[in-house]
């Protein structure tokens, strides 16, 4: 699995560490943004959050799109 952004920069030797949860492209440790995500589950009438947050990997482009104001 090769990082898409590295391939665009003509660097094909970089191995991807994950897949962007938004667009599905492979991303390396230099282009990935790891965010915390709260895990919810239905308990009774409302939602409950887990004690340990999950990880969510997004590529640099999707991270910029999500955080643009």
Contact map, one row per residue, 1 for C-alpha under 8 A:
111000000000001100000000010000000000000000000000000000000000000000000
111101100001111100000000011100000000000000000000000000000000000000000
111111100001011100000000111100000000000000000000000000000000000000000
011111110000000000000000111000000000000000000000000000000000000000000
001111111000000000000000001000100000000000000000000000000000000000000
011111111111010000000000000100000000000000000000000000000000000000000
011111111111000000000000000000000000000000000000000000000000000000000
000111111110000000000000000000000000000000000000000000000000000000000
000011111110000000000000000000000000000000000000000000000000000000000
000001111111000000000000000000000000000000000000000000000000000000000
000001111111110000000000000000000000000000000000000000000000000000000
011001100111110000000000000000000000000000000000000000000000000000000
010000000011111000000000000000000000000000000000000000000000000000000
011001000011111100000000000100000000000000000000000000000000000000000
111000000000111110000000000100000000000000000000000000000000000000000
111000000000011111100000011110000000000000000000000000000000000000000
000000000000001111100000011110000000000000000000000000000000000000000
000000000000000111110000011100010000000000000000000000001000000000000
000000000000000111111001111000000000000000000000000000001110000000000
000000000000000001111111111000010000000000000000000000001110000000000
000000000000000000111111000000000000000000000000000000011100000000000
000000000000000000011111000000000000000000000000000000000100010000000
000000000000000000011111100000000000000000000000000000000000010000000
000000000000000000111111110000000000000000000000000000000000000000000
001100000000000000110011111000000000000000000000000000000010000000000
111100000000000111110001111100000000000000000000000000000010000000000
011110000000000111110000111110110000000000000000000000000010000000000
011001000000011111000000011111110000000000000000000000000000000000000
000000000000000110000000001111110000000000000000000000000000000000000
000000000000000000000000000111110000000000000000000000000000000000000
000010000000000000000000001111111000000000000000000000000011000000000
000000000000000001010000001111111100000000000000000000001111000000000
000000000000000000000000000000111110000000000000000000001111001000000
000000000000000000000000000000011111000000000000000000111100000000000
000000000000000000000000000000001111100000000000000000111100000000000
000000000000000000000000000000000111110000000000000011110000000000000
000000000000000000000000000000000011111000000000000011110000000000000
000000000000000000000000000000000001111100000000110111000000000000000
000000000000000000000000000000000000111110000000110011000000000000000
000000000000000000000000000000000000011111000011110000000000000000000
000000000000000000000000000000000000001111100011110000000000000000000
000000000000000000000000000000000000000111111111000000000000000000000
000000000000000000000000000000000000000011111111000000000000000000000
000000000000000000000000000000000000000001111110000000000000000000000
000000000000000000000000000000000000000001111110000000000000000000000
000000000000000000000000000000000000000001111111000000000000000000000
000000000000000000000000000000000000000111111111100000000000000000000
000000000000000000000000000000000000000111100111110000000000000000000
000000000000000000000000000000000000011110000011111000000000000000000
000000000000000000000000000000000000011110000001111110000000000000000
000000000000000000000000000000000000000000000000111110000000000000000
000000000000000000000000000000000000010000000000011111000000000000000
000000000000000000000000000000000001111000000000011111100000000000000
000000000000000000000000000000000001111000000000000111110000000000000
000000000000000000000000000000000111100000000000000011111000000000000
000000000000000000001000000000000111100000000000000001111100000000000
000000000000000001111000000000011110000000000000000000111110000000000
000000000000000000111100000000011110000000000000000000011111011000000
000000000000000000110000111000111000000000000000000000001111111000000
000000000000000000000000000000111000000000000000000000000111111100000
000000000000000000000000000000000000000000000000000000000011111110000
000000000000000000000110000000000000000000000000000000000111111111000
000000000000000000000000000000001000000000000000000000000111111111100
000000000000000000000000000000000000000000000000000000000001111111110
000000000000000000000000000000000000000000000000000000000000111111110
000000000000000000000000000000000000000000000000000000000000011111110
000000000000000000000000000000000000000000000000000000000000001111111
000000000000000000000000000000000000000000000000000000000000000111111
000000000000000000000000000000000000000000000000000000000000000000111
